[in-house]
Amino acid sequence: MLAKVYSCAVIGLEGMLVEVEVDIANGLPSFTVVGLGDTAVQESRERVRAAIRNSGQTFPLKRITVNLAPGDLRKAGPAYDLPIAIGLLLASEQIYGDVAQAVFIGELGLDGTLRHTDGVLPMVAVARAQGIETAYVPYEDAPEAALVEGLTIVPVRTLPDLAAHICAERPLAPYLSTLRFDAIEVSYPVDFKDVRGQEHVKRALEVAAAGGHNVLMSGSPGAGKTLMARAMNSILPPMSLDEAIEVTKIYSVSGQLPKDTPLIRQRPFCAPHHTTSLAGLVGGGGGRIKPGMISLAHRGVLFLDELPEFGPKLEVLRQPLEDRVVTLSRASGSVTFPASFMLVAAQNPCPCGWYGDPERACTCSPALITRYQRRISGPLLDRIDIHVEVPRVNYDKLSSERQGEPSAAIRQRVCAARERQQARFQGTRLLSNSDMGAAEIRDYCPLDSAGQSLMKAAVRQLNLSARGYHRVLKLARTIADLAGSEQIAPAHLAEAIQYRPRRVE
């Protein structure tokens, strides 16, 4: 007998409906799964066999063929265990019921229990888009699945429970979400009030947060670069619901969504070590391609400490910094992940860290300093909007009892600037000034005669590229937004220019 049920696959961050066909025929006992399944899919045969037997059902000793359609789409992961098991029970006439408008997702344990499955959110989303009415998911994944509205979510603990539900013997109650997006206050581990001194650096980071710009901090060891970078999240505006679902989808697919957090509310802060592999940074891996750190930092902060130590791997950031996406091409096809992040980087001026320090002598030779600084290419430096020096903090400021301006006050100004940008970009796909292209810069960043003269001198003296010219204008637009000005004044432009490096090698 033939039975058909539906499941889902994940390609990049998007789901795709998969039809699971189970055919039971006479002949020598066999169990074959076709349809370009990976090792985890092939191993589902043993998990399904044991789960059915240990659930009190009978595993048919006949010729069993399972087809995962479409056949040219690669399937990965254990999420097909549950639909295969339900298809087997339907085809062997051990259960009866209408499952034409239902999708089944979940990994089976050998005792018939359902386990957590990665990527439930995009799977359920595509099921709703395809007109599916009900989704059966593991019990612990129900809060995540319930983020998709317009679909009945039925949490399932065990295979016998689901079989009894389909037969209308013991109906399972659908999951009713009580999650409210604005119900929880977000707390931050580091506050800018705890940072002593460095007022000009705090100002630069405020400008960066207001417009979503990239920052590079250079300075001696122990000056506070890492501390201020970790405080960045505390001044960023809170995520909207659409942004939160977008970030949650990325973490769901990558398998890093916390069990007690069905919806990520806080902007991501990712700080990979400089030994992180290329695949770990941009994404990839064998089997199903998963997001890398730059996608996990989407709508948040990617902090690269000791930037020169990353070496040639940094060059893979060029395209994501410009296009806000990363495209990974493999023999099986191409996958595009979002990568709209703020790059916050920190570096020492030389290998020993004390080049240019007024109180401690540098032990590096000029040639060594030059080689160290050239580890970061000029094109990559040109994509960083704000370059700021971080000097050492003197004893009087360190020992002072006076606290700095709290992050909450800075965040209010940042949010006000972002609201002005949202009003300006209403009806477009732009979210902040850093997203503007050449056409938007021409429309939203006009300069008066004084500004034109100042910009002309800056281009000549700093030898700005076309990209550098546009980045200065975007930065000036953000500074004007922080000041509440509709026009870019020469003072705003002058501050933006002083954030450019004196020389790009």
C-alpha positions in Angstrom: 0.0 0.0 0.0 1.1 3.6 -0.7 1.0 6.5 1.8 2.0 10.1 1.4 2.8 12.6 4.1 4.6 16.0 4.0 7.8 17.2 5.7 10.2 20.1 5.0 13.8 20.6 4.0 16.0 23.7 4.7 18.0 25.2 1.9 20.1 28.0 3.3 17.6 29.9 5.5 14.5 29.0 3.4 12.3 25.9 3.8 11.0 23.7 1.0 8.1 21.3 1.1 9.1 17.6 0.8 6.6 14.9 -0.1 7.4 11.6 1.8 6.1 8.6 -0.2 6.1 5.2 1.6 5.3 2.1 -0.4 5.0 -1.4 1.1 5.1 -4.3 -1.3 5.5 -8.1 -1.2 8.9 -9.5 -1.5 12.1 -10.0 0.5 12.2 -7.7 3.6 14.1 -4.6 2.8 14.1 -0.9 3.7 15.3 1.6 1.1 15.3 5.4 1.3 15.8 7.3 -2.0 15.7 11.0 -2.9 19.3 12.3 -2.3 19.4 11.8 1.4 22.6 12.3 3.4 24.0 9.9 6.0 21.6 11.1 8.7 18.6 10.5 6.4 19.9 7.0 5.5 20.4 6.2 9.2 16.8 7.1 9.8 15.9 3.6 8.7 17.3 2.1 11.9 15.8 4.8 14.1 12.4 4.4 12.6 12.6 0.6 12.8 13.5 0.7 16.5 11.0 3.5 17.4 8.0 1.7 15.8 8.9 -1.6 17.6 9.5 0.1 21.0 6.2 2.0 20.7 4.1 -1.1 20.6 3.5 -1.1 16.8 4.5 -3.7 14.3 7.3 -3.1 11.8 6.2 -4.7 8.5 8.7 -7.3 7.3 8.1 -6.6 3.6 9.8 -4.6 0.8 9.6 -1.0 2.0 10.6 1.9 -0.3 10.6 5.5 0.9 10.9 8.3 -1.6 11.7 11.9 -0.6 10.4 14.1 -3.4 11.6 16.2 -5.2 14.3 13.7 -6.0 16.9 16.3 -7.2 16.9 18.2 -3.9 19.5 17.1 -1.3 18.0 16.2 2.0 20.0 16.5 5.2 19.4 15.9 8.9 17.2 13.7 11.0 14.0 15.7 10.6 12.5 13.1 8.3 12.3 10.4 11.0 8.8 11.3 12.1 7.2 11.6 8.6 8.8 8.3 7.5 7.4 6.6 10.6 3.9 8.0 10.2 4.0 7.0 6.5 4.9 3.5 7.4 2.1 3.2 10.0 -0.4 4.6 7.4 0.9 2.3 4.6 0.7 -0.7 6.8 -2.8 0.3 7.9 -1.9 0.4 11.6 -3.4 3.9 11.9 -6.0 5.7 9.9 -6.5 9.5 9.5 -6.5 12.4 7.1 -3.0 14.0 7.0 -3.3 15.7 3.6 -3.1 19.2 5.2 -0.4 18.4 7.8 3.4 18.5 7.9 5.5 16.3 10.2 8.9 17.4 11.5 11.1 15.7 14.1 13.9 13.3 15.0 12.9 10.0 16.7 14.7 8.4 19.6 14.9 4.6 19.7 12.1 4.6 22.3 9.8 6.6 20.1 10.3 10.0 21.8 10.7 13.1 19.7 13.8 15.2 20.0 14.7 18.7 19.2 15.2 19.4 15.5 17.2 22.3 14.0 15.5 24.7 11.5 11.9 24.3 12.7 11.0 28.0 12.2 11.8 28.1 8.4 10.2 24.7 7.9 6.9 25.8 9.5 7.0 29.1 7.6 7.2 27.4 4.2 4.4 25.0 5.3 2.1 27.9 6.0 3.1 29.5 2.7 2.1 26.3 0.8 -1.3 26.2 2.4 -0.6 23.6 5.1 -3.0 23.9 8.0 -1.3 21.8 10.8 2.3 21.2 11.8 3.3 18.3 14.2 6.6 19.2 15.8 8.7 18.0 18.9 7.2 19.3 22.1 10.2 21.5 23.0 10.2 23.1 19.5 6.5 24.2 19.8 7.3 27.7 21.1 9.6 28.3 18.2 7.1 27.0 15.6 4.4 29.1 17.1 6.2 32.2 15.9 4.6 31.5 12.5 1.0 32.7 12.7 -1.9 31.2 10.8 -0.9 27.6 11.4 -2.1 25.1 14.1 1.0 23.8 16.0 0.6 20.4 17.7 3.4 19.6 20.1 4.3 15.8 20.2 6.2 14.0 22.9 6.2 10.4 21.6 5.3 8.5 18.4 2.4 6.5 20.2 0.8 9.9 21.3 0.8 11.1 17.7 -0.5 7.8 16.4 -3.4 7.9 18.9 -4.1 11.5 17.9 -4.3 10.7 14.2 -6.7 7.9 14.9 -8.8 10.3 17.0 -8.4 8.1 20.1 -6.4 10.6 22.3 -6.4 14.0 20.7 -3.4 16.3 21.4 -4.1 19.9 22.4 -2.6 22.5 20.0 0.0 24.8 21.3 -1.2 28.3 22.4 1.6 30.8 22.4 1.7 33.3 25.3 4.9 34.9 24.1 4.8 38.7 23.9 7.6 40.4 22.0 7.8 43.4 24.4 7.3 41.4 27.6 10.9 41.1 28.7 13.4 43.8 29.4 16.8 43.2 27.8 19.8 43.4 30.1 23.4 44.2 29.1 26.5 42.8 30.7 28.6 46.0 30.0 27.6 49.6 30.4 29.4 52.6 29.1 29.2 54.3 32.5 31.8 51.8 33.7 34.3 53.0 31.0 36.7 55.6 32.4 37.7 58.4 30.1 37.9 57.8 26.3 35.2 60.3 25.6 36.1 60.8 22.0 36.0 57.0 21.4 32.6 56.8 23.0 31.4 59.5 20.7 32.8 57.6 17.7 31.0 54.5 18.8 27.7 56.5 19.3 28.0 57.7 15.7 28.6 54.1 14.6 25.6 52.8 16.5 23.3 55.6 15.1 24.1 54.8 11.5 25.2 51.2 11.6 28.7 52.0 10.6 31.9 49.9 10.8 34.6 50.9 13.4 38.3 50.2 13.8 39.9 51.0 17.2 43.7 51.2 17.4 45.6 51.6 20.6 48.0 50.1 23.2 47.1 47.0 25.2 44.8 47.6 28.1 43.4 50.9 26.9 39.8 49.6 26.9 39.1 48.7 23.3 37.6 45.3 24.1 35.5 46.7 27.0 34.0 49.4 24.8 33.4 47.0 22.0 31.4 44.7 24.4 29.4 47.7 25.5 28.2 48.4 21.9 25.1 46.3 22.3 23.9 48.5 25.2 23.6 51.5 23.0 22.1 49.9 19.9 18.3 50.3 19.4 16.2 47.3 20.3 15.3 44.9 17.5 11.9 45.1 15.8 9.8 41.9 15.6 10.7 41.3 12.0 14.4 41.6 12.8 14.0 39.3 15.8 12.3 36.6 13.7 15.0 37.0 11.0 17.8 36.5 13.6 15.9 33.6 15.3 15.6 31.9 11.9 19.4 32.0 11.4 20.1 30.6 14.9 17.5 27.9 14.4 19.0 26.7 11.2 22.5 26.8 12.7 21.4 24.8 15.7 22.4 27.5 18.2 18.9 28.6 19.3 18.8 28.2 23.1 16.1 25.8 24.3 14.6 28.3 26.7 14.6 31.2 24.1 12.2 30.6 21.2 12.6 34.2 20.1 15.9 36.1 20.2 15.2 39.6 21.4 18.7 41.0 21.9 21.0 41.9 19.1 23.7 39.3 18.5 27.3 40.0 19.6 29.7 37.6 17.9 33.4 37.6 18.7 35.2 34.8 16.9 38.8 34.0 17.8 41.4 34.8 15.2 42.0 31.0 14.7 38.5 30.5 13.4 38.4 28.7 10.1 37.3 30.3 6.9 34.1 28.1 6.9 33.5 29.0 10.5 33.7 32.7 9.6 31.6 32.9 6.4 29.7 29.6 6.6 29.8 26.2 4.8 30.6 22.7 6.0 29.9 19.3 4.7 26.3 18.2 3.9 23.9 21.0 4.6 25.6 24.4 4.3 25.2 26.3 7.6 25.6 30.0 8.4 29.0 31.3 9.7 29.8 33.9 12.3 29.2 36.8 10.0 25.6 35.6 9.5 25.2 34.8 13.2 26.0 38.5 13.8 23.2 39.6 11.4 21.5 42.8 12.8 24.1 42.9 15.5 27.8 43.3 16.1 30.7 41.3 14.7 33.7 42.0 17.0 37.1 41.1 15.6 39.8 41.5 18.3 43.4 41.6 17.3 42.4 42.2 13.7 45.8 41.7 12.0 46.0 38.2 13.5 43.1 37.0 11.3 45.4 37.3 8.3 44.2 36.6 4.7 40.8 35.3 6.1 39.8 39.0 6.4 39.5 39.3 2.6 36.3 37.3 2.7 34.6 40.2 4.5 34.9 42.5 1.5 31.7 41.3 -0.3 29.5 41.0 2.9 30.5 44.5 4.0 29.3 45.9 0.7 26.3 43.7 -0.2 25.1 42.8 3.3 24.8 39.2 2.2 27.2 36.3 1.7 26.8 33.9 -1.2 28.3 30.4 -0.9 28.6 28.4 -4.1 29.1 24.7 -4.1 28.8 21.9 -6.6 25.3 21.2 -5.3 24.2 24.8 -5.8 24.4 28.3 -4.3 23.1 29.5 -0.9 22.8 33.1 0.2 22.8 34.1 3.9 22.1 37.6 5.2 25.1 39.3 6.7 24.0 42.8 7.7 26.3 43.4 10.7 28.2 46.2 12.3 31.9 45.4 12.1 33.7 46.5 15.3 37.4 45.7 15.2 40.3 46.4 17.5 44.1 46.2 16.9 47.4 47.1 18.4 49.6 49.5 16.5 52.5 46.9 16.4 53.3 43.4 17.5 54.5 44.5 20.9 51.6 46.9 21.2 53.5 50.1 22.3 54.2 51.9 19.1 53.4 55.6 19.6 52.7 55.2 23.3 54.0 58.3 25.2 55.1 56.4 28.3 56.4 53.0 27.1 59.0 52.4 24.4 58.2 50.2 21.4 60.6 47.3 20.8 59.6 46.6 17.2 61.7 47.5 14.2 60.2 49.8 11.5 60.1 46.9 9.0 58.3 44.7 11.5 55.7 47.4 12.2 55.1 47.9 8.5 54.7 44.2 7.9 52.3 44.0 10.8 50.1 46.9 9.7 50.0 45.5 6.1 48.3 42.3 7.2 45.1 44.3 6.8 44.6 45.2 3.1 43.9 48.7 2.0 40.6 47.7 0.3 39.3 46.3 3.6 40.4 49.3 5.6 38.6 51.5 3.0 35.3 49.7 3.9 35.6 50.8 7.5 33.9 54.1 8.1 35.4 55.1 11.4 39.0 54.8 12.4 39.7 56.0 15.9 42.8 56.0 18.2 42.4 54.7 21.7 45.1 56.2 24.0 46.0 54.9 27.4 43.9 56.2 30.4 45.8 58.1 33.0 45.7 57.4 36.7 43.4 60.3 37.7 40.6 59.1 35.4 41.1 55.4 36.4 40.8 56.2 40.1 38.0 58.7 39.8 34.7 57.8 41.5 32.8 59.7 38.8 31.0 57.5 36.4 30.6 58.1 32.7 27.4 58.7 30.8 25.2 55.6 31.1 24.4 53.6 28.0 20.7 54.3 28.4 21.2 58.0 27.8 23.4 57.3 24.7 20.8 54.8 23.5 18.1 57.4 23.6 20.0 59.6 21.2 20.9 56.7 18.9 17.2 55.6 18.8 16.1 59.2 17.9 18.6 59.2 15.1 17.4 55.8 13.8 13.8 57.0 13.9 14.8 59.9 11.7 16.4 57.5 9.3 13.4 55.2 9.3 11.1 58.1 8.4 13.5 59.1 5.6 13.7 55.6 4.2 10.0 54.8 4.5 8.9 52.7 1.6 12.4 51.4 0.8 14.4 48.4 2.0 16.9 50.6 3.8 17.1 50.5 7.6 20.0 52.8 8.4 22.4 55.3 6.7 25.1 52.7 6.2 22.7 50.8 3.8 22.6 53.7 1.4 23.9 53.2 -2.1 25.2 55.9 -4.6 21.7 56.9 -5.7 20.4 57.4 -2.1 23.6 59.3 -1.1 22.9 61.7 -4.0 19.3 62.2 -2.8 19.8 62.4 0.9 23.3 63.8 1.4 23.4 67.1 -0.4 26.2 69.6 0.6 26.1 73.4 0.5 28.9 75.4 -1.0 31.0 75.4 2.2 30.5 71.7 2.5 31.5 71.2 -1.2 34.8 73.1 -0.6 35.6 71.2 2.6 34.9 67.9 0.8 37.0 68.8 -2.2 40.0 69.6 0.1 39.5 66.3 2.0 39.4 64.2 -1.2 42.7 65.9 -2.3 44.5 65.7 1.0 43.4 62.3 2.1 43.4 60.8 -1.4 39.9 59.4 -0.9 38.6 56.8 -3.2 35.1 56.9 -4.6 34.1 54.4 -1.8 35.8 56.6 0.8 34.0 59.7 -0.5 30.6 58.0 -0.2 31.4 56.7 3.2 32.3 60.1 4.5 28.9 61.5 3.2 27.0 58.6 4.9 28.8 59.3 8.1 28.1 63.0 7.9 24.4 62.2 7.4 24.4 60.2 10.6 26.2 62.9 12.6 23.6 65.4 11.3 20.8 63.0 12.4 22.3 62.8 15.9 22.2 66.6 16.0 18.6 66.7 14.8 19.6 68.6 11.6 17.9 68.1 8.3 20.9 69.5 6.4 24.6 68.3 6.6 26.5 71.3 8.0 30.2 71.8 7.6 30.7 70.9 11.2 29.1 67.5 10.6 31.2 66.9 7.6 34.4 67.9 9.4 33.7 65.4 12.2 33.1 62.7 9.6 36.3 63.5 7.8 38.4 63.3 10.9 37.3 59.7 11.3 39.0 58.6 8.1 42.5 57.3 8.3 45.3 59.6 7.4 46.7 57.1 5.0 45.4 53.8 3.5 48.2 51.5 2.3 
